[in-house]
Amino acid sequence: VTPKSSNVWNCFSHIYVNDVKQEHVICNKCRDLLIYKHSSGTHSLSKHIRHCQNTATKVSESDVQVNINQYYESSKNKSCIPNRVKQEIKVACAEFVTLDCRSFNTISGNGFKNLAQKLFNAGRYLPISREISIESLHPNPTTISRYIDQ
Protein backbone atom coordinates (compact mmCIF):
# COMPACT_ATOMS: atom_id res chain seq x y z
CA VAL A 1 0.00 0.00 0.00
CA THR A 2 1.47 3.33 -1.07
CA PRO A 3 0.86 6.39 1.13
CA LYS A 4 -1.42 8.99 -0.44
CA SER A 5 0.39 12.09 -1.70
CA SER A 6 -1.01 15.48 -0.72
CA ASN A 7 -2.61 17.68 -3.37
CA VAL A 8 -0.25 20.53 -2.37
CA TRP A 9 2.44 18.90 -4.50
CA ASN A 10 0.55 20.11 -7.58
CA CYS A 11 1.65 23.63 -6.54
CA PHE A 12 5.22 22.96 -5.35
CA SER A 13 8.44 21.47 -6.71
CA HIS A 14 11.30 19.97 -4.73
CA ILE A 15 14.75 21.59 -4.87
CA TYR A 16 17.79 19.45 -5.69
CA VAL A 17 21.45 20.45 -5.42
CA ASN A 18 23.91 17.99 -6.97
CA ASP A 19 21.06 15.45 -7.21
CA VAL A 20 20.41 15.66 -3.45
CA LYS A 21 16.89 16.63 -2.36
CA GLN A 22 17.03 19.72 -0.14
CA GLU A 23 14.71 20.71 2.70
CA HIS A 24 13.27 23.45 0.49
CA VAL A 25 10.49 23.60 -2.07
CA ILE A 26 9.48 26.27 -4.57
CA CYS A 27 5.95 27.52 -5.09
CA ASN A 28 5.20 27.03 -8.78
CA LYS A 29 2.87 30.05 -8.76
CA CYS A 30 4.80 32.86 -7.02
CA ARG A 31 8.30 31.25 -7.11
CA ASP A 32 8.84 31.72 -3.34
CA LEU A 33 11.26 29.38 -1.63
CA LEU A 34 9.86 27.60 1.44
CA ILE A 35 11.37 25.24 3.98
CA TYR A 36 9.85 21.77 3.91
CA LYS A 37 10.71 18.85 6.16
CA HIS A 38 8.97 15.54 5.54
CA SER A 39 8.56 15.06 9.30
CA SER A 40 6.57 18.32 9.61
CA GLY A 41 4.02 17.53 6.92
CA THR A 42 2.45 19.85 4.37
CA HIS A 43 0.30 22.11 6.58
CA SER A 44 2.53 25.17 6.12
CA LEU A 45 2.57 24.57 2.37
CA SER A 46 -1.25 24.47 2.36
CA LYS A 47 -1.32 27.79 4.23
CA HIS A 48 1.04 29.30 1.66
CA ILE A 49 -1.21 28.16 -1.20
CA ARG A 50 -4.22 29.89 0.39
CA HIS A 51 -2.24 33.11 0.85
CA CYS A 52 -0.66 32.89 -2.59
CA GLN A 53 -4.07 32.43 -4.25
CA ASN A 54 -5.61 35.29 -2.24
CA THR A 55 -2.94 37.73 -3.41
CA ALA A 56 -3.16 36.71 -7.06
CA THR A 57 -4.40 39.28 -9.51
CA LYS A 58 -8.04 39.01 -10.48
CA VAL A 59 -7.38 39.76 -14.16
CA SER A 60 -7.77 36.73 -16.36
CA GLU A 61 -4.93 36.00 -18.77
CA SER A 62 -7.45 35.98 -21.61
CA ASP A 63 -8.40 39.58 -20.69
CA VAL A 64 -4.84 40.85 -21.22
CA GLN A 65 -3.77 41.75 -24.73
CA VAL A 66 -0.47 40.11 -25.61
CA ASN A 67 2.25 42.18 -27.26
CA ILE A 68 3.72 40.66 -30.43
CA ASN A 69 7.21 41.09 -28.95
CA GLN A 70 6.35 38.37 -26.44
CA TYR A 71 6.17 35.87 -29.31
CA TYR A 72 9.24 36.93 -31.30
CA GLU A 73 12.70 37.88 -30.10
CA SER A 74 14.70 40.49 -31.92
CA SER A 75 17.87 39.01 -33.42
CA LYS A 76 19.91 41.99 -32.19
CA ASN A 77 18.92 41.18 -28.57
CA LYS A 78 20.10 37.58 -28.80
CA SER A 79 22.97 36.74 -26.53
CA CYS A 80 26.23 35.20 -27.68
CA ILE A 81 26.76 33.51 -24.30
CA PRO A 82 27.42 29.77 -24.72
CA ASN A 83 24.75 27.43 -23.35
CA ARG A 84 27.35 25.78 -21.10
CA VAL A 85 27.98 29.10 -19.34
CA LYS A 86 24.25 29.81 -19.01
CA GLN A 87 23.74 26.35 -17.51
CA GLU A 88 26.56 26.87 -14.98
CA ILE A 89 25.05 30.21 -13.94
CA LYS A 90 21.58 28.67 -13.63
CA VAL A 91 22.97 25.92 -11.38
CA ALA A 92 24.94 28.44 -9.31
CA CYS A 93 21.82 30.60 -8.84
CA ALA A 94 19.81 27.56 -7.71
CA GLU A 95 22.56 26.64 -5.25
CA PHE A 96 22.76 30.26 -4.02
CA VAL A 97 19.07 30.53 -3.16
CA THR A 98 18.97 27.03 -1.66
CA LEU A 99 22.16 27.07 0.39
CA ASP A 100 21.57 30.61 1.71
CA CYS A 101 17.78 30.16 2.17
CA ARG A 102 16.95 33.08 -0.13
CA SER A 103 13.84 33.76 -2.17
CA PHE A 104 14.13 32.99 -5.86
CA ASN A 105 13.21 36.64 -6.46
CA THR A 106 16.57 37.61 -4.89
CA ILE A 107 18.39 36.89 -8.14
CA SER A 108 16.10 39.21 -10.08
CA GLY A 109 16.62 42.14 -7.70
CA ASN A 110 18.53 45.22 -8.82
CA GLY A 111 21.08 44.86 -6.02
CA PHE A 112 21.96 41.28 -6.96
CA LYS A 113 22.16 42.16 -10.66
CA ASN A 114 24.43 45.11 -9.87
CA LEU A 115 26.73 42.91 -7.76
CA ALA A 116 26.84 40.21 -10.45
CA GLN A 117 27.63 42.80 -13.14
CA LYS A 118 30.47 44.32 -11.05
CA LEU A 119 31.97 40.86 -10.43
CA PHE A 120 31.66 40.04 -14.12
CA ASN A 121 33.31 43.34 -15.09
CA ALA A 122 36.13 42.75 -12.58
CA GLY A 123 36.95 39.54 -14.45
CA ARG A 124 37.77 41.57 -17.57
CA TYR A 125 40.63 43.33 -15.76
CA LEU A 126 42.20 40.23 -14.27
CA PRO A 127 44.64 37.82 -15.96
CA ILE A 128 43.03 35.07 -18.01
CA SER A 129 45.77 32.58 -17.17
CA ARG A 130 44.37 31.54 -13.78
CA GLU A 131 41.10 31.15 -11.92
CA ILE A 132 40.26 34.01 -9.57
CA SER A 133 39.37 33.26 -5.95
CA ILE A 134 36.21 35.13 -4.94
CA GLU A 135 37.73 35.51 -1.47
CA SER A 136 40.19 38.05 -2.92
CA LEU A 137 37.30 40.18 -4.25
CA HIS A 138 34.63 39.58 -1.62
CA PRO A 139 34.67 42.14 1.24
CA ASN A 140 34.09 41.21 4.87
CA PRO A 141 30.49 41.80 6.10
CA THR A 142 31.82 44.16 8.80
CA THR A 143 33.49 46.27 6.10
CA ILE A 144 30.18 46.57 4.25
CA SER A 145 28.34 47.46 7.47
CA ARG A 146 30.84 50.23 8.25
CA TYR A 147 30.61 51.53 4.67
CA ILE A 148 26.82 51.81 4.91
CA ASP A 149 27.03 53.55 8.31
CA GLN A 150 29.23 56.34 6.87
N, C-alpha and C positions, 0 to 999 in steps of 0.2 A: 504494500500500500504506500503510495507516494503522498507526502504531505501537500495540502492544497496551497498554492501560491497566492499571495494577496494581489488584489486588483491594482494596488498602488504601483506595481512594477510596470504597468502600462505607461506611467508618467515619469519614470526614473530609469537611469542607466547606471550600471556599476562603473567604477573607475579602476583601471588597471595601470600599474607602472611596472615595466619589465615583466609583463605577463603575471604579475602578482596582484590579486584583488585587494584593493585598499578599503579602509573603513570610511569611505566617502562615496556618495552618489551624486549625480547631477540631475536636476529637474529638467526634463525635456522641453518644458514650456518656457520657463523664464531663465534657464541656464544657471541657476544658483547652485552652489556646491553645499551639500549638507553632510553631516556626519551620520553614518549608519553602522550600527553594530548589530549583528544577527541576534545576539542575546537580548537586546532591548526591544526587538520587534519593530513594527512599521507604524506605530501610532503617531510619532512625530512627523513622519512622511505624509500621513493622511491629513494631519493638521496643515502642513505646508500646502498641499493640493487645494484645500478649501480656501486658504488665504490667497494663493496664487490665482485661483479662478475668480475670486471676488475682486481682485485688482486688475483683472484683464479688461481691455477696452471693449466697449459695447458695440463698436463698429464692425460689421461683418466684412470679411475680406472681399466678398462679391460687391460690396458697396463702394469700395475704393478703386478709383481708376488707376490702372497700371501704366507707368511710363514706359515707352518703347525701349529706353536705355536699360531697363531691367532685363530685357530679353537678349540684347546684343551688346557685346563689349567692343569698345573702340580699339582698333589695332595699335594705336599709339599709346594706349594705357597699359598694354600687355607688358608683363614683367619678363626680364631675361634671367631671372633667378632660377637656377637648376632645381628640379623637383626634389633631388636628394637634400639640398639645403633647406627647402621649404619643409620637408618631412622632419628633418632634425630639429628645426625651430618649433614645429607643431608638437613634437614629443617633449621638447624642453619646456614649452609653455604648460603642457599637461602635467609634467612633473612639478613645475613651479607651483601651480595652484593646489596640487594635491599635497605635496610635501610641506608647504607653508600654510596649509588650510586657508587659502584665499578664494574669493569668489572668482568665477570664470570671467566676470566683467572687469576684473582688475587688469587683465591684459589689453583691454580696449580703452582704458583710461588714458587721458592726455599725459599724466605724469609718467606712467609706465612707458608709453610710446616715446616720450622725450628722453627718458633714461636709455631705452634701447637704441635710439638713434645716436645719442652721444657715445655710447659704447661702440656702436658700429663705426662711427666716424673716427674714433680713437684708433681703431684697427688699421685705418688707412695710413696713419703716421708711424706705425711701428713696423719693425723689420718682418719681412715675409718668411724668413728662414726658420723661425721657431714659433712654437705655440706660446701664446701670452697667458700668464696666470692672472685670473681675475682678481686674486688677492692683491696684486700690485696696483690695480686700478681702483678697487673697491674701498671707499673710506670707512673708518670706524663709525658705528652708530653715535658715539659720543661726539665725534667731530661734527656730524650732521646736526645734532641737537644744538651744539654751541653755535653753529653757523646760523641756524634759524632764530636763535635767541638774540642775535646781534641786531 
